[in-house]
């Protein structure tokens, strides 16, 4: 019986090359479904290939991550334990390639797409915005939801990626979707919820209270759970490679913060995922 769903993982990354089958088996054996999310053409194709190995419970989302629109600098910790979780070649969004992938019934949405201001090289924001708008227009064309990636630069408080993303959505988007790894303010959360986007939370909520008030104020029908594997493993797995079966710890924490039975949270999250991604 389906109990948990990890709506954003990356078993399509090199970190799982040697044992993604075992990781998926562990999740499915624990009644956990997952959606693997692409970040550029190669990881998008891999997400679809993995999904096709399973009759149910494993799905894909394909798209171009904002940091991969440029040849990007990465902090050592972003590269993971092996130093090769991802590389960014500076990809130009190719509508035809992604449109072909989107014909696959295992592909549920477009993303992760959006804006990332963490490392702002000269001209990178304009490249990001161009690719983001192109993916929104493709989502409109085929009526698929969006999986959003939004990240601010903690050293520059004058700009807000959440504000900029919402402004672009209001101008171009006819579809809704989910804000992955929500890390914005309470005001950002209200704005996206009011616009009709769900918010998903990761293992970060198990070791910080920064998002407690946001979670408390997010309606049950607008909240989702994710791992963002292989990153940010929740307590008690912190420091290890994350995986979809650990999403139950995120769900437990959401239940604790909202002071509601875990079963009520699990049912709501599953219903939300099925509604948003039409599973």
C-alpha positions as CSV (number, residue, x, y, z in Angstrom):
1,X,0.0,0.0,0.0
2,X,1.4,3.4,-1.0
3,X,2.3,5.4,2.2
4,X,5.0,7.9,1.2
5,X,6.0,9.8,-2.0
6,X,9.2,11.5,-2.7
7,X,8.3,14.1,-5.3
8,X,11.8,15.2,-6.1
9,X,14.9,12.9,-6.1
10,X,17.9,12.4,-8.4
11,X,18.6,8.7,-8.7
12,X,19.5,9.7,-12.2
13,X,22.7,11.4,-10.9
14,X,26.1,9.8,-11.0
15,X,26.0,9.4,-7.2
16,X,23.6,6.4,-7.7
17,X,25.3,4.9,-10.8
18,X,26.4,1.8,-9.0
19,X,23.2,0.9,-7.1
20,X,20.1,2.9,-8.0
21,X,18.2,-0.4,-8.5
22,X,18.8,-1.4,-4.9
23,X,17.9,2.1,-3.7
24,X,14.6,2.0,-5.6
25,X,13.9,-1.5,-4.3
26,X,14.4,-0.3,-0.7
27,X,12.0,2.5,-1.3
28,X,9.3,0.4,-3.0
29,X,9.6,-2.2,-0.3
30,X,8.9,0.6,2.2
31,X,5.7,1.7,0.3
32,X,7.5,4.8,-1.0
33,X,7.1,6.1,-4.6
34,X,9.4,8.6,-6.2
35,X,9.8,11.1,-9.0
36,X,13.3,11.5,-10.4
37,X,13.9,15.0,-11.8
38,X,16.2,15.9,-14.7
39,X,18.5,18.9,-14.6
40,X,19.8,18.9,-18.3
41,X,19.4,16.6,-21.3
42,X,21.5,13.7,-20.1
43,X,20.0,13.5,-16.6
44,X,16.5,14.0,-18.0
45,X,16.9,11.0,-20.4
46,X,18.3,8.9,-17.5
47,X,15.2,9.8,-15.4
48,X,12.9,8.5,-18.1
49,X,15.0,5.3,-18.7
50,X,14.9,4.5,-14.9
51,X,11.1,5.1,-14.8
52,X,10.6,2.6,-17.6
53,X,12.2,-0.2,-15.5
54,X,9.1,-0.2,-13.2
55,X,5.4,-0.7,-13.8
56,X,4.5,1.8,-11.1
57,X,6.0,3.9,-8.3
58,X,8.8,5.4,-10.3
59,X,8.3,8.5,-12.5
60,X,10.2,11.3,-14.2
61,X,10.3,15.0,-14.6
62,X,12.5,16.5,-17.4
63,X,13.9,19.9,-17.8
64,X,16.9,22.3,-17.7
65,X,18.0,23.5,-14.3
66,X,18.9,27.2,-14.2
67,X,22.6,26.6,-13.1
68,X,23.1,24.4,-16.2
69,X,22.3,27.3,-18.5
70,X,25.9,28.4,-17.9
71,X,29.3,26.8,-17.2
72,X,28.9,27.0,-13.5
73,X,31.1,27.2,-10.5
74,X,30.2,24.8,-7.7
75,X,31.2,24.7,-4.1
76,X,32.9,21.5,-3.0
77,X,30.0,20.5,-0.8
78,X,27.6,20.8,-3.8
79,X,29.5,18.1,-5.7
80,X,28.8,15.5,-3.0
81,X,31.1,12.8,-1.7
82,X,32.5,11.6,-5.0
83,X,32.9,15.0,-6.5
84,X,31.0,14.0,-9.6
85,X,27.2,14.2,-8.8
86,X,26.8,16.7,-11.7
87,X,28.7,18.9,-14.1
88,X,27.4,21.9,-16.0
89,X,28.4,22.4,-19.6
90,X,26.2,25.4,-20.3
91,X,23.2,24.0,-22.1
92,X,21.0,25.9,-24.5
93,X,17.4,24.8,-24.1
94,X,16.4,22.6,-27.0
95,X,12.6,22.5,-27.2
96,X,12.5,19.7,-29.7
97,X,14.6,17.3,-27.5
98,X,12.5,18.0,-24.4
99,X,9.2,17.8,-26.3
100,X,10.1,14.3,-27.5
101,X,10.8,13.3,-23.9
102,X,7.5,14.8,-22.8
103,X,5.5,12.5,-25.1
104,X,6.4,9.7,-22.7
105,X,3.6,8.8,-20.3
106,X,6.1,8.3,-17.4
107,X,7.0,12.0,-17.7
108,X,4.8,14.1,-15.3
109,X,6.1,17.6,-15.5
110,X,8.8,20.1,-16.7
111,X,11.7,21.0,-14.5
112,X,13.5,21.6,-12.5
113,X,13.4,25.1,-13.9
114,X,13.5,28.5,-12.5
115,X,16.1,31.0,-11.2
116,X,19.2,30.4,-9.1
117,X,21.0,33.5,-7.7
118,X,23.5,31.6,-5.5
119,X,26.3,32.0,-8.0
120,X,25.7,35.0,-10.3
121,X,28.2,35.1,-13.1
122,X,28.0,37.9,-15.7
123,X,25.1,37.4,-17.9
124,X,23.9,34.3,-16.2
125,X,20.6,35.7,-14.9
126,X,19.5,36.6,-18.4
127,X,20.4,33.1,-19.7
128,X,18.4,31.6,-16.8
129,X,15.3,33.8,-17.4
130,X,15.4,32.9,-21.2
131,X,15.5,29.1,-20.5
132,X,12.9,29.5,-17.8
133,X,10.4,31.3,-20.0
134,X,11.0,28.8,-22.8
135,X,10.2,25.9,-20.5
136,X,7.1,27.7,-19.2
137,X,5.9,28.2,-22.8
138,X,6.5,24.5,-23.5
139,X,4.5,23.6,-20.3
140,X,1.7,25.8,-21.6
141,X,1.7,24.1,-25.0
142,X,1.4,20.6,-23.6
143,X,-0.5,21.4,-20.4
144,X,2.1,19.9,-18.0
145,X,2.9,21.3,-14.5
146,X,6.2,22.9,-13.5
147,X,8.7,21.8,-11.0
148,X,10.4,25.0,-9.8
149,X,13.9,25.5,-8.5
150,X,14.4,28.8,-6.8
151,X,17.5,29.8,-4.8
152,X,18.6,33.2,-3.4
153,X,22.0,34.5,-2.8
154,X,22.4,35.0,1.0
155,X,25.0,37.7,0.5
156,X,22.7,39.9,-1.7
157,X,19.4,40.9,0.0
158,X,18.6,43.4,-2.7
159,X,17.2,40.8,-5.1
160,X,14.8,38.0,-4.5
161,X,14.6,35.0,-6.8
162,X,11.2,34.1,-5.4
163,X,9.8,37.5,-6.4
164,X,11.4,37.3,-9.8
165,X,10.1,33.8,-10.5
166,X,6.6,34.7,-9.5
167,X,6.7,37.8,-11.7
168,X,7.7,35.7,-14.7
169,X,5.0,33.1,-14.0
170,X,2.3,35.7,-13.8
171,X,3.4,37.1,-17.2
172,X,3.9,33.8,-19.0
173,X,2.4,30.8,-17.3
174,X,-0.9,29.2,-17.9
175,X,-0.1,26.2,-15.7
176,X,0.7,25.6,-12.0
177,X,3.0,23.2,-10.2
178,X,5.3,22.9,-7.2
179,X,8.0,24.9,-5.6
180,X,10.7,22.4,-4.9
181,X,12.9,22.6,-1.7
182,X,11.1,25.7,-0.5
183,X,13.5,28.0,1.4
184,X,11.9,31.4,1.0
185,X,10.2,33.7,3.5
186,X,6.7,33.5,4.9
187,X,5.7,36.2,2.5
188,X,7.2,34.2,-0.5
189,X,5.2,31.2,0.7
190,X,1.9,33.1,0.9
191,X,2.5,34.5,-2.6
192,X,3.1,31.1,-4.2
193,X,0.3,29.4,-2.3
194,X,-2.1,32.2,-3.3
195,X,-1.0,31.8,-6.9
196,X,-1.8,28.1,-6.8
197,X,1.6,26.4,-6.4
198,X,2.2,23.7,-3.8
199,X,5.3,23.8,-1.6
200,X,7.6,20.8,-0.9
201,X,10.0,20.4,2.0
202,X,13.2,18.4,2.4
203,X,15.2,16.8,5.2
204,X,16.4,20.3,6.2
205,X,13.3,20.7,8.3
206,X,14.5,17.8,10.6
207,X,17.5,19.8,11.7
208,X,16.4,23.4,11.6
209,X,13.3,25.3,12.8
210,X,13.6,28.0,10.1
211,X,10.6,26.7,8.2
212,X,8.3,25.7,11.1
213,X,6.0,28.7,10.8
214,X,5.7,28.3,7.1
215,X,4.8,24.6,7.4
216,X,2.3,25.4,10.1
217,X,0.6,27.9,7.8
218,X,0.7,25.8,4.6
219,X,-2.7,24.2,4.0
220,X,-2.8,20.4,4.0
221,X,-3.8,20.3,0.4
222,X,-0.8,22.5,-0.7
223,X,2.1,20.7,1.0
224,X,4.4,17.9,-0.3
225,X,7.5,15.9,0.8
226,X,10.8,15.3,-1.0
227,X,14.3,14.3,-0.4
228,X,16.3,16.0,-3.2
229,X,18.5,12.9,-3.1
230,X,21.5,12.6,-2.9
231,X,21.6,15.8,-0.9
232,X,20.4,17.0,2.5
233,X,19.7,13.7,4.2
234,X,17.3,14.1,7.2
235,X,18.0,13.2,10.8
236,X,19.0,10.4,11.7
237,X,20.8,9.9,8.3
238,X,22.4,13.4,8.2
239,X,25.9,13.3,6.6
240,X,25.0,10.2,4.5
241,X,23.9,10.0,0.9
242,X,20.2,10.7,0.9
243,X,17.6,8.4,-0.8
244,X,13.8,8.3,-1.4
245,X,13.1,5.8,1.5
246,X,14.2,8.5,3.9
247,X,11.3,10.8,2.9
248,X,9.3,9.3,5.7
249,X,11.4,11.3,8.2
250,X,10.4,14.5,6.4
251,X,6.7,13.4,6.6
252,X,7.1,12.6,10.3
253,X,8.5,16.1,10.9
254,X,5.7,17.8,9.0
255,X,3.2,15.9,11.2
256,X,5.1,17.0,14.3
257,X,5.2,20.6,13.3
258,X,1.6,20.7,12.3
259,X,0.6,18.7,15.4
260,X,-1.5,16.3,13.3
261,X,-1.4,12.4,13.0
262,X,1.2,11.2,10.6
263,X,-1.4,9.2,8.7
264,X,-3.4,12.3,8.0
265,X,-0.2,14.0,6.6
266,X,0.7,11.0,4.5
267,X,-2.8,10.8,2.9
268,X,-2.8,14.5,2.2
269,X,0.6,14.5,0.6
270,X,-0.2,11.5,-1.6
271,X,-3.5,13.1,-2.7
272,X,-1.6,16.3,-3.5
273,X,1.0,14.6,-5.6
274,X,-1.6,12.6,-7.5
275,X,-3.6,15.8,-8.2
276,X,-0.7,18.1,-9.2
277,X,1.2,15.5,-11.3
278,X,-1.8,13.6,-12.5
279,X,-0.4,10.2,-11.4
